[in-house]
Amino acid sequence: MSSLLQRLERNSKSARNSSERAALNAERASYLARVGRFAEAKSLIGEIRSEFGDGHDGLVMIRLMLAEGLLQLFESLNPSAIDRVRRAQFISHLMQERRLLALTSAWKAHIEFETSRYDAMFESLETAMTSAEESEHDSNCRIAMVMCDLNVFCGLAESGQSWFMKSRESALKDGDRASIEALLYNKAAFQLARLRAESCFIQVPVEVLKRARMEVASAKNFQDLAQVEALTSFISLCEARMYVLEGDFQTAITRLDLLRTSGPFASYNFSQDLIDLEIAYCLSKLGQLDKAELILRTLDSISLASYDIDEQLVARWMIHQITLLCGAGHASQSAQLLETASGAYIALIERLRGGLTSLGERVAQLQSSKSQVRT
């Protein structure tokens, strides 16, 4: 068991009053939601809401709303999760609860990055980074995790690794095994997303694919070791897509097909249509052109606008490759659509890199101003 969870359970039993106990139990519920122990999390949330649901204790309500948001996020990827976290952040701001403002802002940034709300994400990160104190490991762990994911996705490997180590250090100090698991998974997943997009422009070196495969395997092993049961299907999706990148197309088809009955998945980077498209691409690479062309024809009406920009790029690239291999016509049209998707992806990465630079400058300026005030 995580030492963080043990500490929260122990402290809740020795709490001085019902408010302190409820706040600690809400923290427990948040942790339980993150590792997939949803029934226990729901039970704790129900108990807290029955006593504090009228909002008479603001601190408890902040912790409760955050727990509810994380339960919705990790159990079903419910879009309403961001609303609960946003409300928790708002109350933290109204009450001038700096520590909880940092924590809720960090989680809000996490969800906003996952859902491609980048402008809001940078705002949340700025609030979190300028509110968190060095000793607040929960906030600093989540901040550094988002920064790691963002840098890795932008291809800034060295900076991403630096933030990875900062997040890991905070998680270890807090005894938070769930965050270590999430950190390993997120880094592997966003590295994979980066490589899938890069493969649309260049041949990804074999040694790079080997490192990515090792990171996916490490994330899977730690997930099993930590007995995390939340969103475990995501690592299976990563494994399947690694096989596509590695050129093991038959294994990829088998793994992709199995994902049809698993979940939950996020609608912005997964659908049955995308699975069909990836399978069609694999079939075309195996020389089974008739099967690939048949699947592609059934996907003529597929709408890619709702997917992440990097997923749109990969989909357009696969469609173009299948069209070229099958000689199915419309190659000029698929090439034009691929060019548009490529431009959108390049613009996104430039925008995110610029946002990272601006964020660093603003945070440094604000922290310098605060330091001068203290002096």
C-alpha positions as CSV (number, residue, x, y, z in Angstrom):
1,M,0.0,0.0,0.0
2,S,1.1,3.5,-0.7
3,S,2.6,5.2,2.3
4,L,0.6,8.3,1.4
5,L,-2.7,6.4,1.7
6,Q,-1.5,4.8,4.9
7,R,-0.7,8.2,6.3
8,L,-4.1,9.6,5.3
9,E,-6.0,6.7,6.9
10,R,-4.0,7.0,10.1
11,N,-4.5,10.7,10.3
12,S,-8.2,10.5,9.6
13,K,-8.6,8.2,12.6
14,S,-6.8,10.6,14.9
15,A,-8.4,13.8,13.5
16,R,-9.3,16.5,16.1
17,N,-12.8,17.1,14.7
18,S,-15.3,16.1,12.0
19,S,-14.1,18.8,9.5
20,E,-10.5,17.7,9.7
21,R,-11.5,14.1,9.3
22,A,-13.7,14.9,6.3
23,A,-10.9,16.8,4.6
24,L,-8.5,13.9,5.1
25,N,-11.1,11.4,3.9
26,A,-11.7,13.5,0.8
27,E,-7.9,13.3,0.1
28,R,-8.2,9.5,0.6
29,A,-11.1,9.4,-1.9
30,S,-9.0,11.3,-4.4
31,Y,-6.2,8.8,-4.1
32,L,-8.5,5.8,-4.3
33,A,-10.1,7.2,-7.5
34,R,-6.7,7.6,-9.0
35,V,-5.8,3.9,-8.5
36,G,-9.2,2.6,-9.6
37,R,-10.7,1.7,-6.2
38,F,-13.9,3.5,-7.3
39,A,-16.4,1.8,-4.9
40,E,-14.3,2.9,-1.9
41,A,-13.9,6.4,-3.2
42,K,-17.7,6.7,-3.8
43,S,-18.4,5.5,-0.3
44,L,-16.2,8.1,1.3
45,I,-17.5,10.9,-1.0
46,G,-21.1,9.9,-0.1
47,E,-20.3,10.0,3.6
48,I,-18.7,13.4,3.3
49,R,-21.4,14.9,1.2
50,S,-24.1,13.8,3.5
51,E,-22.6,15.8,6.3
52,F,-20.9,18.7,4.5
53,G,-22.9,18.9,1.3
54,D,-24.6,22.2,2.4
55,G,-21.2,23.9,2.0
56,H,-20.8,25.2,5.5
57,D,-17.2,24.2,5.6
58,G,-15.3,25.7,2.6
59,L,-12.1,23.7,3.0
60,V,-14.0,20.4,3.1
61,M,-16.0,21.4,0.0
62,I,-12.8,22.1,-1.9
63,R,-11.4,18.7,-1.1
64,L,-14.7,17.1,-1.8
65,M,-15.2,18.7,-5.2
66,L,-11.7,17.8,-6.2
67,A,-12.3,14.2,-5.2
68,E,-15.6,14.1,-7.2
69,G,-13.8,15.5,-10.2
70,L,-11.0,13.0,-10.0
71,L,-13.5,10.1,-9.6
72,Q,-15.3,11.3,-12.7
73,L,-12.0,11.6,-14.6
74,F,-10.5,8.2,-13.7
75,E,-13.6,6.1,-13.7
76,S,-15.2,7.2,-17.0
77,L,-13.3,10.2,-18.4
78,N,-16.4,12.2,-17.8
79,P,-16.2,15.7,-19.3
80,S,-17.9,17.0,-16.2
81,A,-14.7,16.3,-14.2
82,I,-13.2,19.7,-15.3
83,D,-16.3,21.5,-13.9
84,R,-15.8,20.0,-10.4
85,V,-12.1,20.8,-10.4
86,R,-12.8,24.3,-11.7
87,R,-15.3,24.9,-8.9
88,A,-12.8,23.7,-6.4
89,Q,-10.2,26.1,-7.8
90,F,-12.7,29.0,-7.7
91,I,-13.6,28.4,-4.1
92,S,-9.9,28.1,-3.2
93,H,-9.3,31.5,-4.8
94,L,-12.3,33.1,-3.0
95,M,-11.1,31.8,0.3
96,Q,-7.5,32.7,-0.4
97,E,-6.5,29.2,0.3
98,R,-3.1,29.3,-1.5
99,R,-2.2,25.7,-1.0
100,L,-5.5,24.4,-2.4
101,L,-5.4,26.9,-5.1
102,A,-2.1,25.5,-6.2
103,L,-3.3,21.9,-6.1
104,T,-6.6,22.5,-7.9
105,S,-4.9,24.6,-10.5
106,A,-2.4,21.9,-11.1
107,W,-5.1,19.3,-11.6
108,K,-7.1,21.7,-13.8
109,A,-4.0,22.1,-16.0
110,H,-3.6,18.3,-16.2
111,I,-7.1,17.9,-17.5
112,E,-6.8,20.9,-19.9
113,F,-3.7,19.5,-21.4
114,E,-5.3,16.1,-21.9
115,T,-8.3,17.8,-23.7
116,S,-6.2,20.2,-25.7
117,R,-7.4,23.4,-23.9
118,Y,-3.9,24.9,-24.2
119,D,-4.6,28.6,-23.4
120,A,-6.5,27.6,-20.2
121,M,-3.8,25.1,-19.4
122,F,-1.0,27.7,-19.4
123,E,-3.1,30.0,-17.2
124,S,-3.7,27.2,-14.7
125,L,0.0,26.2,-14.7
126,E,1.0,29.8,-14.0
127,T,-1.5,30.0,-11.1
128,A,-0.2,26.7,-9.7
129,M,3.5,27.5,-10.1
130,T,3.2,30.8,-8.4
131,S,1.0,29.5,-5.6
132,A,2.8,26.3,-4.6
133,E,5.4,26.3,-1.9
134,E,8.5,24.0,-2.2
135,S,7.3,21.8,0.6
136,E,3.9,21.1,-1.0
137,H,4.7,17.8,-2.8
138,D,1.2,17.0,-4.1
139,S,1.0,20.3,-6.0
140,N,4.6,20.2,-7.2
141,C,4.4,16.6,-8.3
142,R,1.3,17.4,-10.5
143,I,2.8,20.6,-11.9
144,A,6.0,18.9,-12.9
145,M,4.1,16.0,-14.4
146,V,2.1,18.3,-16.7
147,M,5.3,20.2,-17.6
148,C,7.1,16.9,-18.3
149,D,4.2,15.7,-20.6
150,L,4.1,19.0,-22.4
151,N,7.8,19.1,-23.0
152,V,7.9,15.5,-24.2
153,F,5.0,16.1,-26.6
154,C,6.9,19.1,-28.0
155,G,10.0,17.1,-28.6
156,L,12.0,18.8,-25.8
157,A,13.4,15.6,-24.4
158,E,16.0,17.1,-22.1
159,S,13.7,19.5,-20.5
160,G,11.0,16.8,-20.3
161,Q,13.4,14.6,-18.4
162,S,14.3,17.4,-16.0
163,W,10.6,17.9,-15.1
164,F,10.2,14.1,-14.9
165,M,12.8,13.9,-12.2
166,K,11.2,16.8,-10.3
167,S,7.8,15.1,-10.4
168,R,9.3,11.8,-9.3
169,E,11.2,13.4,-6.4
170,S,8.0,15.1,-5.1
171,A,6.0,11.8,-5.5
172,L,8.7,9.9,-3.6
173,K,8.8,12.5,-0.8
174,D,5.0,12.3,-0.5
175,G,4.9,8.4,-0.7
176,D,2.6,8.7,-3.7
177,R,2.9,5.5,-5.7
178,A,-0.1,6.5,-7.9
179,S,1.7,9.6,-9.1
180,I,4.8,7.6,-9.9
181,E,2.7,5.2,-12.0
182,A,1.0,8.1,-13.7
183,L,4.3,9.8,-14.4
184,L,5.7,6.7,-16.0
185,Y,2.6,6.1,-18.1
186,N,2.2,9.8,-19.2
187,K,5.8,10.1,-20.3
188,A,5.6,6.9,-22.3
189,A,2.2,7.9,-23.8
190,F,3.2,11.4,-24.9
191,Q,6.5,10.2,-26.2
192,L,4.5,7.7,-28.3
193,A,2.2,10.5,-29.5
194,R,5.2,12.5,-30.5
195,L,6.8,9.6,-32.4
196,R,3.5,8.7,-34.2
197,A,3.4,12.3,-35.5
198,E,7.1,12.3,-36.4
199,S,6.7,9.1,-38.4
200,C,4.5,11.1,-40.8
201,F,7.5,13.2,-41.7
202,I,10.6,11.0,-41.2
203,Q,11.6,7.4,-40.6
204,V,11.9,7.1,-36.8
205,P,15.3,5.6,-35.9
206,V,15.2,2.0,-34.6
207,E,17.1,3.0,-31.4
208,V,14.4,5.6,-30.7
209,L,11.7,3.1,-31.1
210,K,13.5,0.7,-28.7
211,R,13.7,3.3,-26.0
212,A,10.0,4.1,-26.5
213,R,9.2,0.4,-26.2
214,M,11.2,0.2,-23.0
215,E,9.3,3.1,-21.5
216,V,5.9,1.6,-22.4
217,A,7.0,-1.7,-20.8
218,S,8.2,0.0,-17.7
219,A,4.9,1.9,-17.3
220,K,3.0,-1.4,-17.7
221,N,5.2,-3.2,-15.2
222,F,4.9,-0.5,-12.6
223,Q,1.1,-0.3,-13.2
224,D,0.9,-4.0,-12.4
225,L,3.2,-3.7,-9.4
226,A,1.3,-0.8,-7.9
227,Q,-2.0,-2.6,-8.6
228,V,-3.5,0.4,-10.4
229,E,-6.9,-0.4,-11.9
230,A,-7.8,3.0,-13.3
231,L,-7.6,3.5,-17.1
232,T,-5.4,0.4,-17.6
233,S,-6.7,0.1,-21.2
234,F,-4.6,3.1,-22.2
235,I,-1.4,1.2,-21.8
236,S,-2.8,-1.6,-24.0
237,L,-3.5,1.1,-26.7
238,C,0.1,2.3,-26.4
239,E,1.4,-1.3,-26.8
240,A,-0.8,-1.8,-29.9
241,R,0.4,1.4,-31.5
242,M,4.0,0.6,-30.7
243,Y,3.6,-2.5,-32.8
244,V,2.4,-0.4,-35.7
245,L,5.5,1.9,-35.4
246,E,7.8,-1.1,-35.2
247,G,6.3,-2.6,-38.3
248,D,4.9,-5.7,-36.6
249,F,1.6,-5.3,-38.4
250,Q,0.1,-8.7,-37.7
251,T,0.5,-8.4,-34.0
252,A,-0.7,-4.8,-34.2
253,I,-3.9,-5.9,-35.9
254,T,-4.6,-8.5,-33.2
255,R,-3.9,-6.0,-30.4
256,L,-6.0,-3.3,-32.0
257,D,-8.9,-5.6,-32.5
258,L,-8.9,-6.6,-28.8
259,L,-9.2,-2.9,-27.8
260,R,-12.7,-2.8,-29.2
261,T,-14.1,-4.5,-26.0
262,S,-11.9,-2.5,-23.6
263,G,-12.1,1.0,-22.2
264,P,-12.9,3.6,-21.2
265,F,-11.0,5.7,-23.8
266,A,-11.0,9.4,-24.5
267,S,-13.1,10.4,-27.5
268,Y,-10.4,12.9,-28.7
269,N,-7.9,10.2,-29.5
270,F,-9.8,7.0,-29.9
271,S,-12.8,5.6,-31.7
272,Q,-13.8,2.5,-33.6
273,D,-13.3,4.4,-36.8
274,L,-9.7,5.1,-35.9
275,I,-9.1,1.5,-34.9
276,D,-10.5,0.4,-38.3
277,L,-8.3,2.9,-40.1
278,E,-5.2,1.7,-38.2
279,I,-6.1,-1.9,-39.0
280,A,-6.6,-1.0,-42.7
281,Y,-3.2,0.6,-42.7
282,C,-1.6,-2.5,-41.2
283,L,-3.4,-4.7,-43.8
284,S,-2.1,-2.5,-46.6
285,K,1.5,-2.9,-45.3
286,L,1.0,-6.7,-45.2
287,G,-0.1,-6.6,-48.9
288,Q,-3.7,-7.4,-48.2
289,L,-4.8,-4.4,-50.3
290,D,-8.4,-5.6,-51.1
291,K,-9.2,-5.8,-47.4
292,A,-7.6,-2.5,-46.7
293,E,-9.3,-0.7,-49.6
294,L,-12.7,-2.2,-48.5
295,I,-12.3,-0.8,-44.9
296,L,-11.1,2.6,-46.3
297,R,-14.2,2.8,-48.5
298,T,-16.4,2.3,-45.4
299,L,-14.6,5.2,-43.7
300,D,-15.2,7.7,-46.4
301,S,-17.5,9.7,-44.1
302,I,-15.2,9.6,-41.1
303,S,-14.9,13.0,-39.5
304,L,-11.6,13.8,-38.0
305,A,-12.3,17.3,-36.7
306,S,-13.1,16.2,-33.2
307,Y,-9.8,14.4,-32.6
308,D,-6.5,15.9,-31.3
309,I,-4.4,17.6,-34.0
310,D,-1.7,15.0,-33.8
311,E,-4.3,12.2,-34.2
312,Q,-5.7,14.0,-37.2
313,L,-2.2,14.1,-38.7
314,V,-1.6,10.4,-38.2
315,A,-5.1,9.5,-39.6
316,R,-4.5,11.7,-42.7
317,W,-1.1,10.1,-43.2
318,M,-2.5,6.6,-43.0
319,I,-5.3,7.4,-45.4
320,H,-2.8,8.8,-47.9
321,Q,-0.5,5.8,-47.5
322,I,-3.4,3.3,-48.1
323,T,-4.5,5.3,-51.1
324,L,-1.1,5.2,-52.6
325,L,-0.6,1.5,-52.0
326,C,-4.0,0.5,-53.2
327,G,-4.1,2.8,-56.2
328,A,-7.6,3.6,-55.1
329,G,-7.5,7.1,-56.7
330,H,-8.0,10.4,-54.9
331,A,-4.3,10.5,-54.1
332,S,-4.1,14.2,-54.9
333,Q,-7.0,14.9,-52.5
334,S,-5.6,12.8,-49.7
335,A,-2.2,14.5,-50.2
336,Q,-3.8,17.9,-49.9
337,L,-5.6,16.9,-46.7
338,L,-2.4,15.5,-45.3
339,E,-0.5,18.7,-46.1
340,T,-3.2,20.7,-44.2
341,A,-3.0,18.4,-41.2
342,S,0.8,18.6,-41.3
343,G,0.7,22.4,-41.2
344,A,-1.8,22.4,-38.3
345,Y,0.5,20.0,-36.3
346,I,3.6,22.1,-36.9
347,A,1.8,25.2,-36.0
348,L,0.6,23.6,-32.8
349,I,4.0,22.5,-31.7
350,E,5.4,26.0,-32.4
351,R,2.5,27.5,-30.4
352,L,3.1,25.2,-27.4
353,R,6.9,25.9,-27.4
354,G,6.2,29.6,-27.5
355,G,3.7,29.1,-24.6
356,L,6.4,27.3,-22.6
357,T,8.8,30.1,-23.1
358,S,6.3,32.8,-22.1
359,L,5.2,30.8,-19.1
360,G,8.8,30.5,-17.8
361,E,9.3,34.2,-18.2
362,R,6.1,35.2,-16.4
363,V,6.6,32.8,-13.5
364,A,10.2,33.9,-13.1
365,Q,9.1,37.5,-13.1
366,L,6.2,36.9,-10.6
367,Q,8.4,34.9,-8.3
368,S,11.1,37.6,-8.4
369,S,8.5,40.2,-7.5
370,K,7.3,38.1,-4.5
371,S,10.8,37.6,-3.3
372,Q,11.5,41.4,-3.4
373,V,8.3,42.0,-1.4
374,R,9.4,39.5,1.3
375,T,12.8,41.2,1.5
